[in-house]
Amino acid sequence: MIKITVNTCFTVVLLGVVFSIMASGCGQQVAPTGGLRDSIPPKLVSSVPTYKSVEFKGNKITLLFDEYVTLENPFEKLVYSPTPKNNPTAESKLKTITFKIKDTLEENTTYRIDFGDALKDINENNALKDFSFTFSTGKLIDSAYLTGKVYLAVDGKIDSTLIVMLHRNFDDSAVAKEKPRYYAPLKGDGSFYFGNLKPGKYNVFALKDADGGKKYDQASELIAFHSSPVDIGTDTSLTLYAFEEEDDKPKSKNTPSLPKTTAKKRNPEDTRLRLANNLEGGRQDLLNPLILKSEFPLKDLDTSKVYLTDKEFNRLDGFSLQTDSTGKNLIIRYDWKENTGYALIQQKGFVSDSIGNTFSRTDSLKFGTKKNMDYGSMDIRIENLDTTKHPILFLQKDNVVAYRQTLTSNRFTIKLFPPGEYEIRVLMDANNNGKWDTGNYWKKLQPERVISRKQRLQIRANWDNELKLDMKEF
């Protein structure tokens, strides 16, 4: 029999505890977790000259921040006002940003450097947004400002790549020959801001500056202009509508014609003409024509060899068939009845295409129409309607106009409307010709305005949908 003393048991237990502690100490060690991510942008600590200093005579500006900083794309993102002939050099090193001025500074002038989102800390890339540095060579800091928005006239949307420009030269050609006195980029919402301006009259433009020259020297560039000089210091806000001028130059008589297609047939022995269609799951839209689509332009169409029947193959009258402007599509129009079966009979040789394929055998395209319940009805109500502006309502889906209506009364009802999500736009048709007309800067002609509503219209099938428009919002 084995005897174990109390002291021996205690010793065994003690050794076990010690070994357990040692083993846990030799296990995998977990690295300490980091702190919260730095989300604070750099902060200006000091500068030479001081912020908003006056009577500045130097040619070097030094900004000191509370952490290491860098400038991202300074040539593109930094904006100097007034516009210099030669941009200063901008250099970031550790916590300091240094500007060396290349031009001779003008007397009694307020200068401003707008950083946009170019200034960031090195560690977390936090941007010091909308930061600017201002100083003056005179005895005061100019405090006039101008704000506003720029929209695309054609659709009421925003192109934030445009810049806004202020000119002191009022000659019409100045915008094409000279850099502006001041310029500012658009923000994402289409807004702009000029600060620390010298009060006075300016011509105001917005430009899609394709070549970076800040001049309207290409007819294809988007431009917007204010019809009269703006008195900055009195006027503080405005709206511009950008447009692209029509190219009204006569085309050269020597313009080469488009080359003939060199596409090869699927198979030299396969001359069958195949036609696709626009049916949706074998069902025809009640509101639109049936379309047969060819890969190549069609020719030799014999309409006597195509006819429409009911599902019992009884011929129907009242349908029309013609090619569209491309020559590739056959358009079949008919007053479709809901939930009804039809067949389009296409006899052998009724049409061929430009590369010699022909419809090689008689065929019937069987299909049914959609039901009324597949569509929604729509009640359109207009408030504060001013018919003297000749407004036209457009509903667009996937950049295609699905509905247009000249607004001459306060209410419209549509019994059948395709379900889906639609953009809402209103054209102010100034010349009442039923279409949007662009502007012309040289003729001082403003474009017609199209205003888009941010909120889209959702049409539900088998539902009485409503659209309420307050024209004051447009």
Secondary structure, DSSP 8 states (H G I E B T S, - for coil): -----HHHHHHHHHHHHHHHHHHHHTS----------------EEEEES-TTBSS---SEEEEEESS-EEESSHHHH-EEES--SS--EEEEETTEEEEE--S---TT-EEEEE-TT-EEETTT--B-TT-EEEEESSSS---EEEEEEEEETTTS---TT-EEEEES--STTHHHHS--SEEEE--TTSEEEEEEE--EEEEEEEE--TTSS-S---TTS-EEE-SS-EEETTB-EEEEEEB-----S---TT-----------SBTTB-B---EE--BTTEE-TTS-EEEE-SS-EE---GGGEEEEETT--B--S-EEEE-TTSSEEEEE----TT-EEEEEE-TTS-EETTS-B--S-EEEEEEE--GGGSEEEEEEEES--GGG-EEEEEEETTEEEEEEE--SSEEEEEEE--EEEEEEEEE-TT-SSS----BTTTTB----EEEEEEEEEE-TTSEEEEEEEGGG-
